[in-house]
């Protein structure tokens, strides 16, 4: 044993040291590798503790102490912390809170940081872009000041605070918070929740520390995207609630897009109100009495144009039917399409406008079908009629006052620009406006065509509803896209701003009509037309029977049918003659000489009038 001991003790020092140090180095390296490998496998937040001090003015100072274990994967330069600063109330108004960083430390020493906007708030990046951390444990301290976090209710005030957030990609071993209430505050109730956003987990303990302080601590680790939220209610009066003036000031500061929309709408209404009083007030109506003939010298197209103080597709449809009634053309219906055939090139009872329509429609030919292939010729006839009517009737019978609309459009566009300029998502709002402009125009024409198709189908019978159903089904996805686009736009500005913008559009549409005004002559002619319409649409009562010197005949029905179509009372006018036309069809096989197609006995006067009105209007506007 001594030998052994002697040999051991007598071994040259260098030999013993080298052998043992080699074993030690291997052991230490193994431990280090194992530690690094452990870090790589368990990058996490070891502890997240928050000290929340509520001040008497309602502001808060928060000190967060975050112990992390980094391995150079996600925790490479440091950590970041997100903080929401923008909220929305139940009316869609934006509410902003202050966020001011006071101090940032790493392991007790000042650490560089920078702040960027992110979503509905800000993101605080702690660390330097060009400095990478060694794997290991670090303690970060973030101190910041915020306000407007207190909820004011009828019977209590409350702090409701998400301590950790739910944006962490790491496990949080422990999370806790201590809330310090202002002097004089009494804790009424406490609550806390653990788990993902919206979670109601109860994995926590709570301790009343006295002096208006309460502590919360989790009782299990939190998985990635899980967090801790705490709530404490206390007696009212400790913190002064914001006054109505405070709320109004905050609303104006934090919602400039809504304020711009309100101001724009108010200015627009003020301008249009003044403009309407200046040029849009109609002369007083006269006494309306039944008339049994239209005003002399006014064609069905002219009657419609004067009454509407403008042009529409029905003006043209009334003129076409009047050409047929006067014997210039015949109307042939086949498979839902109408074809005009010219019988005479001119007539002594044609107005100059009607002669121009015939020339534009037929040219050197003798017939035309109302379909898309002939759209250009139809539009040439429409433009010729529109130009003639404006020249002959517009200034004499009414004033459109279009120039007065320009300032209203300027106000509206300026308001839109201001809304977009101040909106939280300005660039996105610009894109949505441009997209919605084109999309809405397309949806308008789809809906218009669908309504026209249904009107035509209802007049022709259920078996002809296939086309209307097809157009409607085709339009549905586009309308869904319109609704989604409007919703998306409302999220980029604010629901209130979107509603106000819609009201601005409706105000422009409304005053486009209201700004028009008839002249004294125009009002007198309108009164006469109103009296004539009364005769056309009123059922034959006792009084009209006494006054009515017209004998109801098929010829009378045909003569005034274009006027009834122009005034939108073709069904009422046709209903008056149902019995007369039925007897004529039985006694002398009557049907209008200018119409051929469906059996007259099946079609009837009401069906003919409705079909021609809707089909002609559809062909003209398509």
TIDO-243279 format. One line per 5 residues: number of its first residue (from 0); for each residue x, y, z of C-alpha. Coordinates in Angstrom, 2 decimals. Last residue first. Layout:
<sites>
NUM	X,Y,Z | ...
</sites>
This chain:
<sites>
621	-78.04,46.91,-72.33 | -80.01,50.10,-71.66 | -81.97,50.14,-74.93 | -82.66,46.41,-75.03 | -83.87,46.36,-71.43
616	-86.12,49.39,-71.93 | -87.64,47.81,-75.01 | -88.23,44.52,-73.19 | -89.75,46.11,-70.06 | -92.21,48.42,-71.84
611	-93.04,45.99,-74.63 | -93.77,43.16,-72.22 | -95.88,45.28,-69.88 | -98.00,46.81,-72.64 | -98.58,43.50,-74.39
606	-99.41,41.64,-71.18 | -101.91,44.27,-70.08 | -103.64,44.38,-73.46 | -104.08,40.64,-73.78 | -101.44,37.99,-74.37
601	-103.64,34.92,-74.63 | -106.31,36.54,-76.83 | -103.61,38.37,-78.75 | -101.81,35.14,-79.66 | -98.10,35.84,-79.46
596	-96.29,37.48,-82.34 | -97.64,40.28,-84.42 | -98.25,43.94,-83.55 | -98.99,46.96,-85.78 | -102.48,45.88,-86.72
591	-103.45,45.59,-83.04 | -105.56,42.48,-82.51 | -109.28,42.04,-83.23 | -110.86,38.79,-84.35 | -114.03,40.64,-85.30
586	-116.55,39.62,-82.65 | -114.34,37.62,-80.28 | -111.31,39.91,-80.37 | -113.52,42.98,-80.18 | -115.29,41.56,-77.14
581	-111.94,40.90,-75.40 | -110.71,44.39,-76.35 | -113.72,46.09,-74.75 | -113.61,43.89,-71.63 | -109.90,44.45,-70.93
576	-110.06,48.12,-71.86 | -109.79,49.66,-68.41 | -107.11,47.15,-67.45 | -104.92,48.40,-70.29 | -104.81,51.91,-68.84
571	-103.97,50.58,-65.35 | -101.24,48.34,-66.75 | -99.80,51.10,-68.95 | -99.52,53.50,-66.01 | -95.78,54.26,-66.19
566	-96.17,57.77,-67.63 | -94.45,56.95,-70.93 | -96.27,53.62,-71.14 | -99.64,55.35,-70.67 | -98.65,57.89,-73.32
561	-97.71,55.11,-75.76 | -101.10,53.39,-75.02 | -103.05,56.58,-75.76 | -103.87,55.93,-79.40 | -104.01,52.15,-79.04
556	-106.71,52.21,-76.34 | -108.67,54.82,-78.23 | -108.63,52.62,-81.35 | -109.75,49.58,-79.35 | -112.81,51.57,-78.31
551	-113.98,53.24,-75.12 | -116.18,56.14,-76.07 | -114.57,59.36,-75.03 | -116.81,62.06,-73.52 | -115.74,61.21,-69.98
546	-117.20,63.74,-67.60 | -120.10,61.64,-66.37 | -118.14,58.38,-66.39 | -115.25,60.10,-64.68 | -117.51,61.09,-61.81
541	-119.07,57.67,-61.39 | -115.78,55.78,-61.30 | -113.87,54.33,-64.21 | -110.63,53.27,-62.58 | -108.02,56.01,-62.50
536	-104.75,55.42,-64.38 | -105.27,57.14,-67.73 | -107.56,59.93,-66.48 | -105.25,60.84,-63.64 | -102.36,60.67,-66.09
531	-104.07,63.35,-68.15 | -104.48,65.57,-65.11 | -100.83,65.08,-64.21 | -99.90,65.97,-67.80 | -101.86,69.20,-67.49
526	-100.15,70.03,-64.20 | -96.79,69.24,-65.79 | -97.57,71.69,-68.62 | -98.24,74.46,-66.09 | -95.08,73.60,-64.17
521	-93.05,73.70,-67.38 | -94.44,77.09,-68.35 | -93.52,78.51,-64.92 | -90.13,76.83,-65.19 | -89.50,73.42,-63.67
516	-86.68,72.92,-61.15 | -83.79,70.49,-60.96 | -81.73,70.71,-57.77 | -83.95,68.09,-56.16 | -82.96,65.36,-58.62
511	-79.18,65.54,-58.34 | -79.93,66.59,-54.78 | -80.92,63.06,-53.82 | -77.98,61.38,-55.56 | -75.52,63.77,-53.92
506	-77.13,63.20,-50.51 | -76.94,59.43,-51.06 | -73.19,59.62,-51.73 | -72.64,61.74,-48.61 | -74.74,59.27,-46.61
501	-72.47,56.44,-47.78 | -69.45,58.46,-46.63 | -71.12,58.93,-43.25 | -71.65,55.18,-42.97 | -68.01,54.48,-43.88
496	-66.80,57.11,-41.40 | -68.87,55.52,-38.63 | -67.64,52.02,-39.47 | -64.04,53.23,-39.28 | -61.42,53.88,-41.95
491	-59.78,50.57,-42.81 | -62.44,48.41,-41.12 | -65.20,50.18,-43.06 | -63.33,49.52,-46.31 | -63.25,45.79,-45.57
486	-67.01,45.79,-44.86 | -67.70,47.64,-48.10 | -65.51,45.19,-50.01 | -67.23,42.20,-48.40 | -70.63,43.62,-49.34
481	-69.52,44.23,-52.93 | -68.00,40.75,-53.17 | -71.34,39.28,-52.08 | -73.00,41.38,-54.77 | -70.57,39.94,-57.33
476	-71.28,36.41,-56.11 | -75.06,37.03,-56.45 | -75.04,38.53,-59.97 | -74.76,35.23,-61.85 | -77.60,33.78,-59.77
471	-79.77,36.79,-60.65 | -78.94,36.62,-64.36 | -79.81,32.90,-64.44 | -83.04,33.37,-62.49 | -84.13,36.16,-64.86
466	-83.29,34.01,-67.88 | -85.28,31.07,-66.52 | -88.33,33.18,-65.62 | -90.13,32.62,-68.93 | -92.20,29.71,-67.63
461	-93.45,31.92,-64.80 | -95.37,34.21,-67.14 | -94.59,36.87,-69.69 | -95.21,39.94,-67.53 | -93.39,38.42,-64.57
456	-90.48,37.45,-66.81 | -90.13,40.99,-68.19 | -90.07,42.47,-64.71 | -87.63,39.79,-63.63 | -85.31,40.54,-66.55
451	-85.47,44.28,-65.84 | -84.60,43.67,-62.20 | -81.69,41.41,-63.18 | -80.39,43.91,-65.74 | -80.42,46.70,-63.16
446	-78.78,44.46,-60.57 | -75.99,43.55,-63.00 | -75.61,47.18,-64.10 | -75.22,48.39,-60.52 | -72.90,45.52,-59.65
441	-70.50,46.58,-62.40 | -70.52,50.19,-61.21 | -69.95,48.99,-57.65 | -66.91,46.95,-58.71 | -65.30,49.86,-60.52
436	-65.64,52.32,-57.67 | -65.11,49.60,-55.04 | -61.62,48.87,-56.34 | -60.57,52.51,-56.41 | -62.00,53.07,-52.95
431	-60.44,49.84,-51.64 | -57.00,50.84,-52.93 | -57.18,54.25,-51.29 | -58.35,52.66,-48.02 | -55.39,50.28,-48.05
426	-52.98,53.20,-48.43 | -54.65,55.12,-45.58 | -54.93,52.32,-43.04 | -55.46,54.35,-39.84 | -57.62,56.84,-41.80
421	-56.54,60.48,-41.70 | -55.67,60.86,-45.37 | -58.43,58.50,-46.49 | -61.09,60.52,-44.68 | -59.56,63.78,-45.95
416	-59.58,62.55,-49.56 | -63.22,61.48,-49.21 | -64.11,64.88,-47.79 | -62.38,66.60,-50.70 | -64.28,64.36,-53.12
411	-67.61,65.24,-51.49 | -66.89,68.97,-51.31 | -65.85,68.99,-54.99 | -68.98,67.03,-55.94 | -71.14,69.57,-54.13
406	-69.29,72.42,-55.82 | -70.07,70.79,-59.20 | -73.78,70.20,-58.56 | -74.71,73.85,-59.17 | -73.44,73.52,-62.74
401	-76.08,70.86,-63.36 | -78.94,73.34,-62.83 | -81.33,71.02,-64.75 | -83.65,73.90,-65.56 | -87.15,73.10,-66.68
396	-89.74,73.68,-69.42 | -88.10,76.17,-71.79 | -84.53,75.22,-70.99 | -85.14,71.51,-71.39 | -87.86,71.28,-74.04
391	-86.71,71.72,-77.63 | -82.94,71.42,-77.39 | -83.02,68.79,-74.68 | -85.61,66.77,-76.60 | -83.60,66.94,-79.82
386	-80.34,65.85,-78.19 | -81.95,62.92,-76.39 | -83.71,61.74,-79.54 | -80.49,61.80,-81.57 | -78.61,60.06,-78.75
381	-81.24,57.31,-78.54 | -81.22,56.78,-82.32 | -77.43,56.46,-82.28 | -77.74,54.10,-79.29 | -80.09,51.82,-81.23
376	-77.69,51.73,-84.16 | -74.78,50.86,-81.85 | -76.72,48.20,-79.92 | -77.71,46.27,-83.03 | -75.78,43.12,-82.13
371	-76.99,43.45,-78.51 | -80.63,42.89,-79.41 | -83.70,44.89,-80.42 | -84.16,43.57,-83.93 | -84.09,46.01,-86.86
366	-86.04,46.17,-90.07 | -86.32,47.93,-93.44 | -82.78,48.93,-94.28 | -81.27,52.16,-95.63 | -80.96,53.69,-92.21
361	-83.42,51.72,-90.08 | -82.87,52.94,-86.53 | -81.35,56.33,-87.31 | -84.03,57.27,-89.85 | -86.87,56.10,-87.61
356	-85.51,58.06,-84.63 | -85.08,61.19,-86.75 | -88.70,60.97,-87.92 | -89.83,60.63,-84.31 | -87.93,63.79,-83.36
351	-89.36,65.79,-86.25 | -92.84,64.83,-85.12 | -94.79,62.35,-87.20 | -98.40,63.07,-88.23 | -97.59,63.62,-91.91
346	-95.83,60.28,-92.14 | -92.48,59.05,-93.38 | -90.67,55.94,-94.55 | -93.74,53.74,-94.29 | -93.95,50.07,-93.26
341	-90.63,49.78,-91.41 | -90.24,46.51,-89.59 | -89.32,46.51,-85.90 | -88.21,43.25,-84.28 | -88.83,42.39,-80.64
336	-87.15,39.50,-78.86 | -88.72,37.12,-76.33 | -88.71,34.14,-78.65 | -90.43,36.08,-81.42 | -92.25,39.40,-81.21
331	-92.97,41.50,-84.28 | -93.60,45.24,-84.04 | -94.81,47.11,-87.09 | -93.49,50.47,-88.17 | -94.78,53.80,-89.51
326	-98.46,53.10,-88.77 | -99.02,55.82,-86.19 | -99.42,53.20,-83.44 | -96.08,51.68,-84.44 | -94.23,55.00,-84.31
321	-95.90,55.62,-80.91 | -94.53,52.29,-79.69 | -91.01,53.42,-80.64 | -91.46,56.84,-78.97 | -92.65,55.26,-75.70
316	-89.61,52.95,-75.67 | -87.29,55.94,-76.18 | -88.64,57.86,-73.20 | -88.65,54.60,-71.22 | -84.86,54.46,-71.50
311	-84.43,57.63,-69.42 | -83.96,61.33,-70.09 | -84.50,64.33,-67.86 | -86.98,66.58,-66.14 | -88.94,63.45,-65.28
306	-92.27,65.05,-66.21 | -90.81,66.91,-69.19 | -89.02,63.89,-70.65 | -92.04,61.59,-70.16 | -94.42,64.00,-71.90
301	-91.89,64.66,-74.67 | -91.57,60.92,-75.37 | -95.37,60.52,-75.46 | -95.57,63.43,-77.92 | -96.49,66.93,-76.76
296	-98.07,69.26,-79.32 | -101.35,69.66,-77.46 | -101.23,68.64,-73.82 | -102.43,65.03,-73.53 | -106.12,64.20,-73.87
291	-108.92,63.35,-71.48 | -107.88,65.70,-68.73 | -108.73,65.10,-65.05 | -108.17,68.13,-62.81 | -105.02,69.10,-60.95
286	-105.16,72.51,-59.34 | -101.85,74.28,-59.86 | -98.55,73.35,-58.36 | -96.38,76.05,-56.84 | -93.16,76.87,-58.68
281	-90.40,74.45,-57.74 | -87.54,75.43,-55.44 | -84.23,74.30,-56.93 | -82.46,77.54,-57.86 | -81.61,79.57,-54.74
276	-83.31,77.49,-52.06 | -81.78,74.35,-53.56 | -78.33,75.93,-53.63 | -78.59,77.00,-49.98 | -79.65,73.51,-48.91
271	-77.06,71.94,-51.18 | -74.31,73.98,-49.55 | -75.46,73.31,-45.98 | -75.95,69.62,-46.67 | -72.44,69.38,-48.16
266	-70.89,71.33,-45.28 | -72.54,69.04,-42.74 | -71.48,65.91,-44.64 | -67.91,67.17,-44.97 | -67.70,68.11,-41.29
261	-69.00,64.70,-40.25 | -66.62,62.89,-42.62 | -63.64,64.97,-41.49 | -64.55,64.32,-37.84 | -64.75,60.60,-38.60
256	-61.34,60.64,-40.31 | -59.85,62.73,-37.49 | -60.81,60.05,-34.96 | -58.24,60.22,-32.14 | -58.12,63.95,-31.53
251	-61.82,64.57,-32.14 | -62.93,61.66,-29.99 | -60.53,62.67,-27.23 | -61.94,66.17,-27.19 | -65.47,64.84,-27.11
246	-64.59,62.45,-24.28 | -62.97,65.21,-22.25 | -65.95,67.48,-22.82 | -68.30,64.73,-21.72 | -66.21,64.39,-18.60
241	-63.60,61.69,-18.00 | -64.03,59.83,-14.69 | -62.03,61.18,-11.75 | -60.13,58.40,-10.02 | -60.89,57.60,-6.38
236	-64.52,58.49,-6.88 | -65.80,55.01,-7.52 | -64.80,52.03,-5.38 | -62.59,49.31,-6.80 | -62.62,46.56,-9.40
231	-59.58,44.41,-10.13 | -59.01,42.40,-13.29 | -56.16,40.13,-14.36 | -55.15,38.54,-17.67 | -52.43,35.87,-17.95
226	-51.21,34.49,-21.25 | -51.18,31.70,-23.79 | -49.72,31.97,-27.31 | -46.95,29.49,-26.39 | -47.94,27.36,-23.37
221	-48.29,28.86,-19.91 | -46.77,27.04,-16.97 | -49.06,26.19,-14.10 | -50.21,27.85,-10.88 | -50.12,31.40,-12.23
216	-49.66,34.21,-9.70 | -51.83,37.22,-8.89 | -51.04,39.80,-6.18 | -53.28,42.52,-4.77 | -52.42,45.96,-3.44
211	-54.80,48.53,-1.96 | -52.97,48.83,1.37 | -53.25,45.08,1.91 | -51.39,42.29,0.13 | -54.56,40.50,-0.94
206	-53.38,37.22,-2.44 | -54.56,35.50,-5.63 | -53.70,32.11,-7.08 | -53.91,31.14,-10.74 | -55.00,28.42,-13.16
201	-58.56,29.65,-13.66 | -58.84,29.37,-17.45 | -61.30,31.67,-19.21 | -59.63,31.94,-22.62 | -60.43,34.90,-24.90
196	-56.89,34.94,-26.24 | -55.18,31.72,-25.13 | -55.03,30.51,-21.53 | -55.31,32.06,-18.09 | -57.95,34.28,-16.55
191	-58.06,36.50,-13.48 | -60.71,38.06,-11.28 | -60.91,40.44,-8.34 | -63.75,42.25,-6.63 | -64.29,45.27,-4.39
186	-60.76,46.44,-3.63 | -60.90,49.71,-1.74 | -59.13,52.76,-3.18 | -58.18,55.59,-0.84 | -54.62,55.88,-2.09
181	-54.28,54.69,-5.65 | -54.32,50.95,-6.45 | -51.17,48.82,-6.62 | -51.57,45.75,-8.82 | -49.03,42.94,-8.41
176	-48.58,40.58,-11.33 | -47.50,37.02,-12.01 | -46.31,34.61,-14.63 | -44.27,31.45,-14.14 | -42.85,28.89,-16.56
171	-43.76,30.87,-19.67 | -43.40,28.59,-22.69 | -42.22,30.37,-25.77 | -43.70,31.82,-28.96 | -44.99,34.85,-27.07
166	-47.78,36.89,-28.65 | -50.44,36.22,-26.01 | -49.93,39.30,-23.83 | -48.22,38.95,-20.49 | -50.29,41.04,-18.09
161	-53.51,41.59,-20.01 | -55.13,44.16,-17.77 | -58.68,44.99,-16.70 | -58.57,47.87,-14.21 | -62.00,48.68,-12.89
156	-64.28,51.40,-11.60 | -67.45,50.67,-9.68 | -71.21,51.21,-9.48 | -72.10,52.86,-12.79 | -68.99,51.83,-14.71
151	-65.66,53.50,-15.52 | -63.00,51.31,-17.09 | -59.42,52.36,-16.42 | -56.79,51.97,-19.15 | -56.88,55.58,-20.38
146	-53.17,56.04,-19.62 | -49.72,54.53,-20.15 | -46.23,54.74,-18.67 | -43.44,52.26,-19.32 | -40.76,50.26,-17.49
141	-39.19,47.24,-19.19 | -36.73,45.05,-17.29 | -34.98,42.16,-18.99 | -33.21,39.33,-17.14 | -30.99,37.04,-19.16
136	-30.16,33.34,-19.10 | -27.80,31.77,-21.64 | -26.89,31.40,-25.26 | -24.63,34.25,-26.32 | -26.42,37.32,-27.54
131	-25.96,38.79,-31.02 | -25.18,42.49,-31.47 | -25.81,44.06,-34.89 | -29.51,44.84,-34.53 | -29.19,45.96,-30.94
126	-31.46,44.85,-28.11 | -35.04,45.37,-26.98 | -37.56,45.80,-29.81 | -40.73,47.53,-28.60 | -43.70,46.88,-30.88
121	-46.48,49.40,-31.20 | -50.25,49.33,-31.51 | -53.16,48.24,-33.66 | -50.99,46.50,-36.23 | -47.35,47.23,-35.51
116	-45.77,50.65,-35.30 | -42.07,50.47,-34.46 | -40.11,51.21,-31.27 | -36.37,51.01,-30.66 | -34.23,49.62,-27.85
111	-30.75,49.91,-26.38 | -30.16,48.29,-22.96 | -29.37,50.08,-19.71 | -27.84,47.70,-17.17 | -29.58,45.61,-14.52
106	-29.31,42.28,-16.35 | -30.77,43.88,-19.42 | -32.56,47.17,-18.77 | -35.15,49.36,-20.50 | -36.52,52.53,-18.88
101	-39.31,55.05,-19.30 | -41.12,53.88,-22.44 | -44.19,55.98,-23.19 | -47.48,54.48,-24.37 | -50.53,56.72,-24.50
96	-53.92,55.26,-25.30 | -55.97,55.67,-28.45 | -59.70,55.08,-28.93 | -61.02,54.80,-32.48 | -64.76,55.10,-33.00
91	-66.54,52.00,-34.30 | -69.74,52.61,-32.35 | -69.01,49.81,-29.89 | -65.63,51.32,-29.10 | -62.50,50.65,-31.13
86	-58.96,50.27,-29.79 | -55.53,51.70,-30.63 | -52.47,51.52,-28.39 | -51.90,47.76,-28.23 | -48.45,46.82,-26.83
81	-46.07,44.31,-28.34 | -42.84,43.30,-26.57 | -39.64,42.30,-28.27 | -36.70,40.19,-27.16 | -32.93,40.28,-27.59
76	-30.37,39.88,-30.34 | -30.81,36.13,-30.89 | -33.80,35.04,-28.84 | -35.51,33.19,-31.67 | -32.62,30.76,-32.25
71	-29.62,31.92,-30.28 | -30.30,29.70,-27.28 | -32.00,32.11,-24.89 | -33.42,31.54,-21.42 | -35.59,34.45,-20.39
66	-36.36,36.28,-17.16 | -38.86,39.10,-17.79 | -39.35,41.88,-15.25 | -42.16,44.23,-16.27 | -42.58,47.60,-14.58
61	-45.87,49.33,-15.36 | -46.71,52.92,-14.54 | -50.38,53.75,-14.91 | -52.53,56.80,-15.59 | -55.90,57.30,-13.92
56	-55.06,60.70,-12.39 | -54.72,59.11,-8.94 | -52.00,56.77,-10.18 | -52.24,53.04,-10.85 | -49.05,51.09,-10.20
51	-48.66,47.78,-12.04 | -45.68,45.60,-11.05 | -45.38,42.83,-13.64 | -43.54,39.49,-13.36 | -42.71,37.10,-16.19
46	-40.49,34.20,-15.17 | -38.60,31.41,-16.96 | -39.45,32.60,-20.41 | -38.32,29.93,-22.85 | -35.67,28.43,-25.08
41	-35.78,24.81,-23.86 | -34.21,22.56,-26.53 | -31.53,24.94,-27.60 | -30.78,25.80,-23.97 | -30.42,22.10,-23.15
36	-28.08,21.63,-26.07 | -26.06,24.52,-24.75 | -25.99,22.92,-21.30 | -25.08,19.49,-22.70 | -22.32,21.00,-24.75
31	-21.06,22.82,-21.66 | -21.24,19.68,-19.51 | -19.43,17.63,-22.10 | -16.81,20.31,-22.49 | -16.34,20.34,-18.71
26	-15.92,16.54,-18.56 | -13.52,16.43,-21.49 | -11.51,19.24,-19.94 | -11.42,17.42,-16.61 | -10.19,14.14,-18.15
21	-7.47,16.04,-19.96 | -6.62,17.82,-16.71 | -6.23,14.45,-14.99 | -3.78,13.09,-17.49 | -1.77,16.27,-17.76
16	-1.56,16.85,-14.04 | -0.32,13.35,-13.23 | 2.43,13.47,-15.87 | 3.56,16.96,-14.98 | 3.80,16.25,-11.27
11	6.20,13.30,-11.73 | 4.79,10.39,-9.83 | 6.14,10.11,-6.28 | 2.85,10.45,-4.56 | 1.29,7.83,-6.66
6	4.37,5.55,-6.51 | 4.69,6.08,-2.87 | 1.06,5.38,-2.28 | 1.26,2.25,-4.22 | 4.35,1.39,-2.51
1	2.87,2.27,0.80 | 0.00,0.00,0.00
</sites>
